[in-house]
Amino acid sequence: MRNEKEECAVTMPPVTAPPAAGADMRLVAAVKSAGRVLEILEFFSEIRRPATVDEVCKALSYPQSSTSVLLRSMQQLGYLAFDPVHRGYHPTVRVAILGGWLNEALAPKGSVTNIMEELRRRTGETIILALQNGIYAQYASILLGTSPERIYIRIGALKPICRAAVGKALLAGKSRSEIALLVRRINAEADTPEDHVDVAALLEDIAHFRQRGFTRSLGSVRPLRDVIATTLFVPEGQPPLAIGVGGPLQRMNAIRDDVLKAFDDIIGPKRV
């Protein structure tokens, strides 16, 4: 059997400091980059709106080239989202989750953390919070299940957005043309014909999700594993969020109705 920590996941490459002559210089560069990341997040906390690369550069007196690279790296890691129309970046929910444990006292009811914890308590299975990151669904937060047969998933893992249940839930808010454009990109970058996505079948799956309020992976990402997913309401301007309950396929078949009842009770019956 595979060890839990051998779960296969696509991850983004780490952000590295620029090459330097010696260890001391690398340390200085790493500390400088880390400081800039925090300053950028603090800047967004102050302005509370999207900002372009130029705005960040002027506000923080950073070089434009390195700022652009840093913002793109933060986007790739899922901490910033990018609006291609207005050319602006803004923090995603992953940033809020980092300090979520600090503000539980301020929002004891209805927080994402509480929703995830209650779903885990009701089902005993692994709970996944996901957002879109390019052609992937990225796991922004994970609560591992309490049952002996729980599935192990790593925070930050990337899954094909058109196959993962949380991915299809995230796509439900997009238009047919947006979905078709995404599928064309995925198929153009596919390594093998087996990786190609059938846009008609995907649109049918998303239509079923909009009617029923949930979708399932049914082994399409990992054999004999299943995730039942739905969407969460998010503040205006934030990327869509999906939440899923995952476990062994046989068990998920058995508790399907319990999961859907938990969605209705905890999240609400109108989620799409």
Number of C-alpha atoms within 10 A of each C-alpha: 3 6 7 12 9 10 13 13 13 12 15 13 9 9 14 11 16 10 10 12 7 8 10 10 14 16 13 13 17 16 13 12 19 12 11 16 16 10 14 19 15 12 16 16 12 9 9 11 13 18 18 16 19 16 13 21 17 11 10 14 11 15 12 15 10 12 21 16 13 18 22 18 18 16 19 18 21 23 21 23 24 20 12 8 6 10 11 17 23 22 24 21 24 20 14 13 15 11 10 17 10 9 12 14 9 9 12 10 11 10 14 22 20 15 19 23 17 15 25 23 13 14 21 20 27 25 28 26 26 31 26 24 23 17 16 20 29 26 24 26 24 20 20 20 22 14 13 8 13 16 19 18 22 20 17 20 20 24 24 22 25 30 19 27 32 34 29 27 33 26 24 22 15 12 11 14 9 12 19 17 12 19 20 16 13 20 17 10 11 13 10 8 8 8 12 16 17 13 18 10 10 18 19 11 18 25 13 14 21 17 9 13 21 23 23 24 22 21 16 16 17 14 11 13 18 26 27 25 31 29 27 20 15 13 8 7 11 13 19 22 22 26 31 30 29 29 26 19 17 12 15 22 14 10 12 15 11 13 22 18 15 20 25 14 11 16 20 12 13 12 15 16
